[in-house]
Amino acid sequence: MNSQMDIFAELSSISSQIDDLILRIEKVIETGSSDRTDESSGFLEAERHLGSARRELNRILRNR
């Protein structure tokens, strides 16, 4: 039982870290120059992937 609680805590922590990363990327996008669209699209892609990872982790946490 303790092992499952440790895993839950670890996954929850990872989910929170992903949330923080998404916020940091959003700030970079907001403060970036508008003429660097290729760079912005890369950041947006990273943000989308992190969002997908967060959703998957949250799904796992709900089903535990």
Gaussian input, Z-matrix of N, CA and C with variables (Angstrom, degrees):
# hf/3-21g

backbone

0 1
 N
 C     1     B1
 C     2     B2     1     A1
 N     3     B3     2     A2     1     D1
 C     4     B4     3     A3     2     D2
 C     5     B5     4     A4     3     D3
 N     6     B6     5     A5     4     D4
 C     7     B7     6     A6     5     D5
 C     8     B8     7     A7     6     D6
 N     9     B9     8     A8     7     D7
 C    10    B10     9     A9     8     D8
 C    11    B11    10    A10     9     D9
 N    12    B12    11    A11    10    D10
 C    13    B13    12    A12    11    D11
 C    14    B14    13    A13    12    D12
 N    15    B15    14    A14    13    D13
 C    16    B16    15    A15    14    D14
 C    17    B17    16    A16    15    D15
 N    18    B18    17    A17    16    D16
 C    19    B19    18    A18    17    D17
 C    20    B20    19    A19    18    D18
 N    21    B21    20    A20    19    D19
 C    22    B22    21    A21    20    D20
 C    23    B23    22    A22    21    D21
 N    24    B24    23    A23    22    D22
 C    25    B25    24    A24    23    D23
 C    26    B26    25    A25    24    D24
 N    27    B27    26    A26    25    D25
 C    28    B28    27    A27    26    D26
 C    29    B29    28    A28    27    D27
 N    30    B30    29    A29    28    D28
 C    31    B31    30    A30    29    D29
 C    32    B32    31    A31    30    D30
 N    33    B33    32    A32    31    D31
 C    34    B34    33    A33    32    D32
 C    35    B35    34    A34    33    D33
 N    36    B36    35    A35    34    D34
 C    37    B37    36    A36    35    D35
 C    38    B38    37    A37    36    D36
 N    39    B39    38    A38    37    D37
 C    40    B40    39    A39    38    D38
 C    41    B41    40    A40    39    D39
 N    42    B42    41    A41    40    D40
 C    43    B43    42    A42    41    D41
 C    44    B44    43    A43    42    D42
 N    45    B45    44    A44    43    D43
 C    46    B46    45    A45    44    D44
 C    47    B47    46    A46    45    D45
 N    48    B48    47    A47    46    D46
 C    49    B49    48    A48    47    D47
 C    50    B50    49    A49    48    D48
 N    51    B51    50    A50    49    D49
 C    52    B52    51    A51    50    D50
 C    53    B53    52    A52    51    D51
 N    54    B54    53    A53    52    D52
 C    55    B55    54    A54    53    D53
 C    56    B56    55    A55    54    D54
 N    57    B57    56    A56    55    D55
 C    58    B58    57    A57    56    D56
 C    59    B59    58    A58    57    D57
 N    60    B60    59    A59    58    D58
 C    61    B61    60    A60    59    D59
 C    62    B62    61    A61    60    D60
 N    63    B63    62    A62    61    D61
 C    64    B64    63    A63    62    D62
 C    65    B65    64    A64    63    D63
 N    66    B66    65    A65    64    D64
 C    67    B67    66    A66    65    D65
 C    68    B68    67    A67    66    D66
 N    69    B69    68    A68    67    D67
 C    70    B70    69    A69    68    D68
 C    71    B71    70    A70    69    D69
 N    72    B72    71    A71    70    D70
 C    73    B73    72    A72    71    D71
 C    74    B74    73    A73    72    D72
 N    75    B75    74    A74    73    D73
 C    76    B76    75    A75    74    D74
 C    77    B77    76    A76    75    D75
 N    78    B78    77    A77    76    D76
 C    79    B79    78    A78    77    D77
 C    80    B80    79    A79    78    D78
 N    81    B81    80    A80    79    D79
 C    82    B82    81    A81    80    D80
 C    83    B83    82    A82    81    D81
 N    84    B84    83    A83    82    D82
 C    85    B85    84    A84    83    D83
 C    86    B86    85    A85    84    D84
 N    87    B87    86    A86    85    D85
 C    88    B88    87    A87    86    D86
 C    89    B89    88    A88    87    D87
 N    90    B90    89    A89    88    D88
 C    91    B91    90    A90    89    D89
 C    92    B92    91    A91    90    D90
 N    93    B93    92    A92    91    D91
 C    94    B94    93    A93    92    D92
 C    95    B95    94    A94    93    D93
 N    96    B96    95    A95    94    D94
 C    97    B97    96    A96    95    D95
 C    98    B98    97    A97    96    D96
 N    99    B99    98    A98    97    D97
 C   100   B100    99    A99    98    D98
 C   101   B101   100   A100    99    D99
 N   102   B102   101   A101   100   D100
 C   103   B103   102   A102   101   D101
 C   104   B104   103   A103   102   D102
 N   105   B105   104   A104   103   D103
 C   106   B106   105   A105   104   D104
 C   107   B107   106   A106   105   D105
 N   108   B108   107   A107   106   D106
 C   109   B109   108   A108   107   D107
 C   110   B110   109   A109   108   D108
 N   111   B111   110   A110   109   D109
 C   112   B112   111   A111   110   D110
 C   113   B113   112   A112   111   D111
 N   114   B114   113   A113   112   D112
 C   115   B115   114   A114   113   D113
 C   116   B116   115   A115   114   D114
 N   117   B117   116   A116   115   D115
 C   118   B118   117   A117   116   D116
 C   119   B119   118   A118   117   D117
 N   120   B120   119   A119   118   D118
 C   121   B121   120   A120   119   D119
 C   122   B122   121   A121   120   D120
 N   123   B123   122   A122   121   D121
 C   124   B124   123   A123   122   D122
 C   125   B125   124   A124   123   D123
 N   126   B126   125   A125   124   D124
 C   127   B127   126   A126   125   D125
 C   128   B128   127   A127   126   D126
 N   129   B129   128   A128   127   D127
 C   130   B130   129   A129   128   D128
 C   131   B131   130   A130   129   D129
 N   132   B132   131   A131   130   D130
 C   133   B133   132   A132   131   D131
 C   134   B134   133   A133   132   D132
 N   135   B135   134   A134   133   D133
 C   136   B136   135   A135   134   D134
 C   137   B137   136   A136   135   D135
 N   138   B138   137   A137   136   D136
 C   139   B139   138   A138   137   D137
 C   140   B140   139   A139   138   D138
 N   141   B141   140   A140   139   D139
 C   142   B142   141   A141   140   D140
 C   143   B143   142   A142   141   D141
 N   144   B144   143   A143   142   D142
 C   145   B145   144   A144   143   D143
 C   146   B146   145   A145   144   D144
 N   147   B147   146   A146   145   D145
 C   148   B148   147   A147   146   D146
 C   149   B149   148   A148   147   D147
 N   150   B150   149   A149   148   D148
 C   151   B151   150   A150   149   D149
 C   152   B152   151   A151   150   D150
 N   153   B153   152   A152   151   D151
 C   154   B154   153   A153   152   D152
 C   155   B155   154   A154   153   D153
 N   156   B156   155   A155   154   D154
 C   157   B157   156   A156   155   D155
 C   158   B158   157   A157   156   D156
 N   159   B159   158   A158   157   D157
 C   160   B160   159   A159   158   D158
 C   161   B161   160   A160   159   D159
 N   162   B162   161   A161   160   D160
 C   163   B163   162   A162   161   D161
 C   164   B164   163   A163   162   D162
 N   165   B165   164   A164   163   D163
 C   166   B166   165   A165   164   D164
 C   167   B167   166   A166   165   D165
 N   168   B168   167   A167   166   D166
 C   169   B169   168   A168   167   D167
 C   170   B170   169   A169   168   D168
 N   171   B171   170   A170   169   D169
 C   172   B172   171   A171   170   D170
 C   173   B173   172   A172   171   D171
 N   174   B174   173   A173   172   D172
 C   175   B175   174   A174   173   D173
 C   176   B176   175   A175   174   D174
 N   177   B177   176   A176   175   D175
 C   178   B178   177   A177   176   D176
 C   179   B179   178   A178   177   D177
 N   180   B180   179   A179   178   D178
 C   181   B181   180   A180   179   D179
 C   182   B182   181   A181   180   D180
 N   183   B183   182   A182   181   D181
 C   184   B184   183   A183   182   D182
 C   185   B185   184   A184   183   D183
 N   186   B186   185   A185   184   D184
 C   187   B187   186   A186   185   D185
 C   188   B188   187   A187   186   D186
 N   189   B189   188   A188   187   D187
 C   190   B190   189   A189   188   D188
 C   191   B191   190   A190   189   D189

   B1=1.4503
   B2=1.5271
   B3=1.3092
   B4=1.4516
   B5=1.5220
   B6=1.3151
   B7=1.4568
   B8=1.5273
   B9=1.3371
   B10=1.4601
   B11=1.5206
   B12=1.3154
   B13=1.4569
   B14=1.5212
   B15=1.3388
   B16=1.4602
   B17=1.5240
   B18=1.3284
   B19=1.4609
   B20=1.5225
   B21=1.3316
   B22=1.4595
   B23=1.5221
   B24=1.3205
   B25=1.4669
   B26=1.5256
   B27=1.3108
   B28=1.4680
   B29=1.5274
   B30=1.3308
   B31=1.4640
   B32=1.5212
   B33=1.3091
   B34=1.4559
   B35=1.5264
   B36=1.3145
   B37=1.4625
   B38=1.5274
   B39=1.3243
   B40=1.4621
   B41=1.5234
   B42=1.3219
   B43=1.4594
   B44=1.5270
   B45=1.3154
   B46=1.4693
   B47=1.5258
   B48=1.3132
   B49=1.4616
   B50=1.5235
   B51=1.3216
   B52=1.4647
   B53=1.5233
   B54=1.3396
   B55=1.4659
   B56=1.5227
   B57=1.3272
   B58=1.4641
   B59=1.5306
   B60=1.3253
   B61=1.4631
   B62=1.5235
   B63=1.3190
   B64=1.4666
   B65=1.5220
   B66=1.3247
   B67=1.4650
   B68=1.5244
   B69=1.3149
   B70=1.4631
   B71=1.5250
   B72=1.3213
   B73=1.4632
   B74=1.5225
   B75=1.3331
   B76=1.4621
   B77=1.5215
   B78=1.3322
   B79=1.4695
   B80=1.5200
   B81=1.3351
   B82=1.4637
   B83=1.5235
   B84=1.3185
   B85=1.4643
   B86=1.5222
   B87=1.3349
   B88=1.4649
   B89=1.5209
   B90=1.3171
   B91=1.4660
   B92=1.5198
   B93=1.3215
   B94=1.4628
   B95=1.5149
   B96=1.3162
   B97=1.4648
   B98=1.5260
   B99=1.3092
   B100=1.4648
   B101=1.5252
   B102=1.3311
   B103=1.4575
   B104=1.5276
   B105=1.3134
   B106=1.4700
   B107=1.5277
   B108=1.3217
   B109=1.4646
   B110=1.5213
   B111=1.3433
   B112=1.4613
   B113=1.5242
   B114=1.3179
   B115=1.4657
   B116=1.5282
   B117=1.3216
   B118=1.4636
   B119=1.5189
   B120=1.3220
   B121=1.4648
   B122=1.5271
   B123=1.3229
   B124=1.4613
   B125=1.5150
   B126=1.3330
   B127=1.4645
   B128=1.5254
   B129=1.3303
   B130=1.4644
   B131=1.5265
   B132=1.3207
   B133=1.4679
   B134=1.5279
   B135=1.3249
   B136=1.4712
   B137=1.5223
   B138=1.3337
   B139=1.4679
   B140=1.5292
   B141=1.3248
   B142=1.4690
   B143=1.5286
   B144=1.3150
   B145=1.4713
   B146=1.5265
   B147=1.3168
   B148=1.4656
   B149=1.5265
   B150=1.3370
   B151=1.4582
   B152=1.5193
   B153=1.3279
   B154=1.4715
   B155=1.5217
   B156=1.3234
   B157=1.4690
   B158=1.5221
   B159=1.3246
   B160=1.4684
   B161=1.5237
   B162=1.3204
   B163=1.4666
   B164=1.5237
   B165=1.3268
   B166=1.4631
   B167=1.5268
   B168=1.3215
   B169=1.4697
   B170=1.5229
   B171=1.3231
   B172=1.4644
   B173=1.5269
   B174=1.3309
   B175=1.4657
   B176=1.5270
   B177=1.3138
   B178=1.4685
   B179=1.5240
   B180=1.3193
   B181=1.4704
   B182=1.5314
   B183=1.3307
   B184=1.4714
   B185=1.5227
   B186=1.3276
   B187=1.4630
   B188=1.5229
   B189=1.3007
   B190=1.4766
   B191=1.4906
   A1=111.08
   A2=116.26
   A3=120.58
   A4=111.28
   A5=116.65
   A6=121.30
   A7=111.06
   A8=117.15
   A9=120.77
   A10=111.00
   A11=117.27
   A12=120.57
   A13=110.24
   A14=116.64
   A15=120.65
   A16=110.81
   A17=116.53
   A18=120.62
   A19=110.23
   A20=117.43
   A21=121.38
   A22=110.24
   A23=116.74
   A24=121.02
   A25=110.76
   A26=116.60
   A27=120.79
   A28=111.02
   A29=117.07
   A30=120.70
   A31=111.44
   A32=116.74
   A33=121.14
   A34=110.75
   A35=116.39
   A36=121.30
   A37=111.26
   A38=116.44
   A39=120.66
   A40=110.31
   A41=117.00
   A42=121.36
   A43=110.67
   A44=117.17
   A45=121.24
   A46=111.26
   A47=116.44
   A48=120.14
   A49=110.98
   A50=116.64
   A51=120.30
   A52=109.81
   A53=117.32
   A54=120.61
   A55=110.59
   A56=116.37
   A57=120.96
   A58=111.21
   A59=116.94
   A60=120.33
   A61=111.46
   A62=116.45
   A63=120.26
   A64=110.04
   A65=117.34
   A66=120.68
   A67=111.49
   A68=116.90
   A69=120.71
   A70=111.13
   A71=117.03
   A72=120.14
   A73=110.14
   A74=117.43
   A75=120.69
   A76=110.74
   A77=117.40
   A78=121.01
   A79=111.19
   A80=116.94
   A81=120.45
   A82=109.83
   A83=116.80
   A84=121.01
   A85=110.05
   A86=116.69
   A87=121.03
   A88=112.22
   A89=117.64
   A90=120.74
   A91=112.80
   A92=117.36
   A93=120.82
   A94=111.58
   A95=115.10
   A96=119.65
   A97=109.64
   A98=115.75
   A99=120.82
   A100=112.61
   A101=118.62
   A102=120.06
   A103=112.76
   A104=117.82
   A105=122.09
   A106=109.54
   A107=116.56
   A108=120.50
   A109=112.53
   A110=117.27
   A111=118.95
   A112=110.65
   A113=116.46
   A114=121.22
   A115=110.32
   A116=116.54
   A117=120.47
   A118=111.37
   A119=116.67
   A120=118.40
   A121=110.60
   A122=117.42
   A123=120.65
   A124=111.64
   A125=115.96
   A126=119.93
   A127=111.02
   A128=116.25
   A129=119.73
   A130=111.02
   A131=115.85
   A132=120.09
   A133=110.59
   A134=116.74
   A135=120.70
   A136=110.25
   A137=116.45
   A138=120.85
   A139=110.73
   A140=116.86
   A141=120.62
   A142=111.26
   A143=116.66
   A144=119.91
   A145=111.30
   A146=116.66
   A147=119.56
   A148=110.53
   A149=116.73
   A150=120.02
   A151=111.66
   A152=116.40
   A153=120.27
   A154=111.17
   A155=116.19
   A156=120.21
   A157=110.58
   A158=116.71
   A159=120.70
   A160=110.77
   A161=117.30
   A162=120.35
   A163=111.31
   A164=116.68
   A165=120.51
   A166=110.78
   A167=117.30
   A168=120.17
   A169=111.12
   A170=116.80
   A171=119.85
   A172=111.33
   A173=116.79
   A174=120.15
   A175=109.84
   A176=116.38
   A177=120.58
   A178=110.30
   A179=116.88
   A180=120.48
   A181=111.42
   A182=117.02
   A183=120.21
   A184=111.71
   A185=116.26
   A186=120.92
   A187=113.62
   A188=119.11
   A189=122.20
   A190=110.93
   D1=-43.41
   D2=-179.67
   D3=-60.78
   D4=-36.89
   D5=179.20
   D6=-62.98
   D7=-40.86
   D8=178.22
   D9=-66.07
   D10=-37.31
   D11=177.76
   D12=-65.99
   D13=-38.82
   D14=177.40
   D15=-63.13
   D16=-42.37
   D17=178.77
   D18=-64.74
   D19=-43.93
   D20=178.27
   D21=-58.95
   D22=-45.89
   D23=-179.86
   D24=-62.92
   D25=-41.24
   D26=179.78
   D27=-65.10
   D28=-45.85
   D29=178.95
   D30=-64.37
   D31=-38.54
   D32=177.26
   D33=-63.55
   D34=-41.55
   D35=177.60
   D36=-63.49
   D37=-43.17
   D38=178.45
   D39=-62.02
   D40=-42.01
   D41=178.53
   D42=-60.04
   D43=-42.46
   D44=178.03
   D45=-64.69
   D46=-39.10
   D47=178.48
   D48=-65.57
   D49=-37.64
   D50=176.61
   D51=-64.10
   D52=-42.10
   D53=176.28
   D54=-56.17
   D55=-44.90
   D56=179.47
   D57=-63.08
   D58=-41.94
   D59=178.56
   D60=-62.60
   D61=-41.10
   D62=178.73
   D63=-61.43
   D64=-44.59
   D65=178.54
   D66=-62.10
   D67=-40.64
   D68=179.58
   D69=-65.47
   D70=-40.67
   D71=178.04
   D72=-65.64
   D73=-40.84
   D74=178.15
   D75=-59.43
   D76=-40.48
   D77=178.01
   D78=-64.87
   D79=-40.06
   D80=177.81
   D81=-62.80
   D82=-42.70
   D83=179.71
   D84=-62.66
   D85=-44.10
   D86=-178.36
   D87=-64.35
   D88=-37.58
   D89=-175.93
   D90=-91.11
   D91=-8.09
   D92=-179.06
   D93=-71.50
   D94=161.67
   D95=178.77
   D96=-76.68
   D97=142.92
   D98=-175.22
   D99=-74.00
   D100=-15.96
   D101=-179.20
   D102=-84.78
   D103=-0.60
   D104=179.06
   D105=-103.63
   D106=59.87
   D107=-175.21
   D108=-64.14
   D109=-32.00
   D110=178.85
   D111=-65.16
   D112=-38.94
   D113=177.77
   D114=-68.23
   D115=-44.03
   D116=179.68
   D117=-61.42
   D118=-39.44
   D119=-179.56
   D120=-65.62
   D121=-33.84
   D122=175.93
   D123=-65.05
   D124=-42.05
   D125=177.72
   D126=-65.43
   D127=-40.59
   D128=178.55
   D129=-63.48
   D130=-38.84
   D131=177.84
   D132=-64.05
   D133=-43.56
   D134=177.82
   D135=-62.16
   D136=-40.71
   D137=178.69
   D138=-61.97
   D139=-41.89
   D140=178.79
   D141=-63.64
   D142=-43.40
   D143=179.51
   D144=-64.21
   D145=-41.45
   D146=177.90
   D147=-64.40
   D148=-38.77
   D149=176.84
   D150=-61.80
   D151=-40.11
   D152=176.85
   D153=-64.23
   D154=-41.89
   D155=178.47
   D156=-63.15
   D157=-40.94
   D158=178.93
   D159=-63.38
   D160=-44.63
   D161=179.00
   D162=-60.82
   D163=-41.61
   D164=-179.97
   D165=-65.60
   D166=-43.98
   D167=177.17
   D168=-61.60
   D169=-42.96
   D170=179.36
   D171=-64.45
   D172=-35.52
   D173=176.37
   D174=-63.69
   D175=-44.16
   D176=178.29
   D177=-61.54
   D178=-43.54
   D179=-178.86
   D180=-64.38
   D181=-38.59
   D182=179.36
   D183=-65.97
   D184=-33.81
   D185=-175.95
   D186=-87.32
   D187=2.73
   D188=-178.78
   D189=-83.77

